[in-house]
Amino acid sequence: MDGVGRELEATMGDEDWEAEIIRPHMSYYVPVFEKERYSSGANGDSFNKTPASSSEMDDGSSRRDHFMRSGFASGRSLGNRDPGESNKRENMSTVGGFGIGKSFGNRGFPNNKFEEGDSSGSWRESNNDCEDNQTRNRRFSKRGGYQDGNDSEASGSSRRGGRGSFRGCRGGFGLGSSNSEYEQDEGTQRPGGLFGSRRSALSGTGNGDTYQSKSSGSGRGGYKGLNEEVITGSEKNSWKSEAEGGESGDTQGPKVTYIPPPPPEDEDSIFAHYQTGINFDKYDTILVEVSGHDAPPAILTFEEANLCQTLNSNIAKAGYTKLTPVQKYSIPIILGGRDLMACAQTGSGKTAAFLLPILAHLMREGITASRFKELQEPECIIVAPTRELINQIYLEARKFSFGTCVRAVVTYGGTQFGHSIRQIVQGCNILCATPGRLMDIISKEKIGLRQVKYLVLDEADRMLDMGFGPEMKKLISCPGMPSKEQRQTLMFSATFPEEIQRLAGEFLKSNYLFVAVGQVGGACRDVQQTILQVGQYSKREKLVEILRNIGDERTMVFVETKKKADFIATFLCQEKISTTSIHGDREQREREQALGDFRCGKCPVLVATSVAARGLDIENVQHVINFDLPSTIDEYVHRIGRTGRCGNTGRAISFFDPESDNHLAQPLVKVLSDAQQDVPAWLEEIAFSTCVPGFSGSTRGNVFASVDTRKNFQGKSSLNTAGFSSSQAPNPVDDESWD
Ligand SMILES: Nc1ncnc2c1ncn2[C@@H]1O[C@H](COP(=O)(O)OP(=O)(O)OP(=O)(O)O)[C@@H](O)[C@H]1O
């Protein structure tokens, strides 16, 4: 760390962090794509429609313009700050915004090529957002050369932009790293140069005026290093070593100092909710299947759950008057002490289905306030794959435990580790965490696991897949973690591929129950699905046309990569459509700001990668547009499930590009027809022509599982009655091989 970094570090002790807590509601920066902030054309920056010969990414000007407009503020203005100014960082950042800077200059990209798959590497889209752990393990080595703003967070000269480095982009697009799109348990801040640059050519040349674009010179061409992996101590910087050294480690780069603003404390905000929709009652007609032995009967009302008065009062304040099917079945199962794998359509109340019985149990057992315990030993651990989702679950836990002595705490990557610890030591009965941060906390012995009675995996299929599965396995074998016989393990998702169900056996008691509400992996029927055949070069035009028709209704636009999210968001802003974006290369602060701006309607369009595909419950999202289809049908189901929630209706429009999406034709046809949607003839034709005899769908584009997979192996399922219909799974003894 250089002198400036050290000095800044010194000025940013815990006291500063505390100070940040005290002024949490400070406006950190301007919204990401506030329409009025864009003075289009200031530098002749018209957005060039991509010629047919170029790729989706072939748009240097858009990138430049975006930087120009969206806050890669001039290195000049910020870069020369005196180190002593660090304590003004919030104010600076407020100002920084999307200041029109000179940083990226008007010089264009003379020979710029942003082409996918161009091995000469001007711009390639090799970094899928959904990076797995291997990618995560390399993330420090891949972090960006130019610091993507958030100057209050990073430390060191790189953070301060030096002279002309690309900084000050508060709220602008974070382009600097390739951290895991999913939970990035960052013990450290994005170094922005400290660990070498993926984009060194972007470094300004002194005054921030230059956005250099060389099509040669670095060996990889123009916008150098966008996909470069500059390995700088790879293993040292791996997730694992981060867990070991983490934020207190001294080799990991600048500390993450971001402390999320505390959620509002007033009762109205805590219980704020949106209305159930006209189709809420139709949930009752969905077929429910329960498999496994001795399933307790479903309950039909909240009263039957026999919850304590405070819980009932909280349920009422949350506006819940009637149980959803997954709640009817899951609540008695969990109250009965059984392990559970539950699969129900998106937006149908799975969160409350596990929170309410857990809270009821904790209350019944007479939990005492844990704030004065030396070592916090949560009774419940909830894990989810993304930061925003785990935060949402935490807010639900906080809502339902309001007025009780049960204390929920949330911790996730991208936020200050010390802050998480301070929250935990104040008492922690329910710990909501993303996996990496959880392992970090456990490895540092900040919590004990001996008291864990409930382990909840939300989005369980994602939590058990190749990305997070190994971490989950580590979690259950951590010292002190009660064995599966001694704890209750609960898994929830809208999708559960067969192979993942099989893996789940390792986590669950052999006699677990499986609840399937409707078709496992099926799409929510309240979402009207439309599939349009659109080639990649026509997508942007089509998108604008659709968004103009939509007007101000809240819309999520999904794209496949982080970089494309930047491009499309920039493009839409240039089209004067107020847009913000969320993806894994953005700072946590920016991600939260983006979500906030979208939630409140300030930016009615949110361009997102799959980081926002699962679980997010945002009021009034009327449309989902799959600008790019995802690679699997399950992901499609989750994405379109951001609309049409809780009985409300929604619309999903997906661009199907026959060049790249044919593998999805068959599962799409199935999802559409199962959800009673129109299936376009052309899609059926493609599905038919790409149909592989005996296709079982276990790879990309897999067809979802239709049942509890135990039945496939045991072949002896039967039905029991639990309200609608149900089935009985094999004798648990037969399932021993799962253990
Ligand atoms: N019984 C109920 N009555 C009214 N509203 C409910 C009820 N249960 C849940 N909700 C509301 O429905 C919305 C969706 O719930 P939730 O987020 O738990 O869905 P989910 O099934 O977990 O969705 P996803 O699969 O997308 O994660 C939330 O706003 C929640 O507060």
The ligand as an SDF file (V2000), in Angstrom:
LIG
                    3D

 31 33  0  0  0  0  0  0  0  0999 V2000
  -50.2180  -15.5100    2.9950 N   0  0  0  0  0  0  0  0  0  0  0  0
  -49.8650  -14.3830    2.4030 C   0  0  0  0  0  0  0  0  0  0  0  0
  -50.7520  -13.3680    2.2840 N   0  0  0  0  0  0  0  0  0  0  0  0
  -50.4040  -12.2230    1.6760 C   0  0  0  0  0  0  0  0  0  0  0  0
  -49.1910  -11.9740    1.1480 N   0  0  0  0  0  0  0  0  0  0  0  0
  -48.2680  -12.9630    1.2380 C   0  0  0  0  0  0  0  0  0  0  0  0
  -48.5520  -14.1960    1.8720 C   0  0  0  0  0  0  0  0  0  0  0  0
  -47.4570  -14.9450    1.8260 N   0  0  0  0  0  0  0  0  0  0  0  0
  -46.5120  -14.2360    1.2050 C   0  0  0  0  0  0  0  0  0  0  0  0
  -47.0010  -13.0280    0.8460 N   0  0  0  0  0  0  0  0  0  0  0  0
  -46.2850  -11.9760    0.1100 C   0  0  0  0  0  0  0  0  0  0  0  0
  -46.0620  -12.4750   -1.2030 O   0  0  0  0  0  0  0  0  0  0  0  0
  -44.8550  -11.9570   -1.7300 C   0  0  0  0  0  0  0  0  0  0  0  0
  -44.0110  -13.0930   -2.2800 C   0  0  0  0  0  0  0  0  0  0  0  0
  -43.5570  -13.9000   -1.2280 O   0  0  0  0  0  0  0  0  0  0  0  0
  -42.1260  -14.5610   -1.2310 P   0  0  0  0  0  0  0  0  0  0  0  0
  -41.1090  -13.5580   -1.5950 O   0  0  0  0  0  0  0  0  0  0  0  0
  -41.9520  -15.2980    0.0180 O   0  0  0  0  0  0  0  0  0  0  0  0
  -42.2840  -15.5680   -2.4670 O   0  0  0  0  0  0  0  0  0  0  0  0
  -41.3790  -16.7890   -2.8890 P   0  0  0  0  0  0  0  0  0  0  0  0
  -42.2750  -17.9400   -3.0760 O   0  0  0  0  0  0  0  0  0  0  0  0
  -40.2540  -16.9460   -1.9360 O   0  0  0  0  0  0  0  0  0  0  0  0
  -40.8610  -16.2930   -4.3080 O   0  0  0  0  0  0  0  0  0  0  0  0
  -39.4990  -16.6570   -5.0840 P   0  0  0  0  0  0  0  0  0  0  0  0
  -39.6520  -18.0530   -5.6090 O   0  0  0  0  0  0  0  0  0  0  0  0
  -39.4570  -15.6540   -6.1710 O   0  0  0  0  0  0  0  0  0  0  0  0
  -38.3940  -16.5620   -4.1150 O   0  0  0  0  0  0  0  0  0  0  0  0
  -44.1950  -11.2080   -0.6030 C   0  0  0  0  0  0  0  0  0  0  0  0
  -44.4430   -9.8350   -0.7840 O   0  0  0  0  0  0  0  0  0  0  0  0
  -44.8990  -11.7150    0.6380 C   0  0  0  0  0  0  0  0  0  0  0  0
  -44.9180  -10.7680    1.6750 O   0  0  0  0  0  0  0  0  0  0  0  0
  1  2  1  0
  2  3  1  0
  2  7  2  0
  3  4  2  0
  4  5  1  0
  5  6  2  0
  6  7  1  0
  6 10  1  0
  7  8  1  0
  8  9  2  0
  9 10  1  0
 10 11  1  0
 11 12  1  0
 11 30  1  0
 12 13  1  0
 13 14  1  0
 13 28  1  0
 14 15  1  0
 15 16  1  0
 16 17  2  0
 16 18  1  0
 16 19  1  0
 19 20  1  0
 20 21  2  0
 20 22  1  0
 20 23  1  0
 23 24  1  0
 24 25  2  0
 24 26  1  0
 24 27  1  0
 28 29  1  0
 28 30  1  0
 30 31  1  0
M  END
$$$$
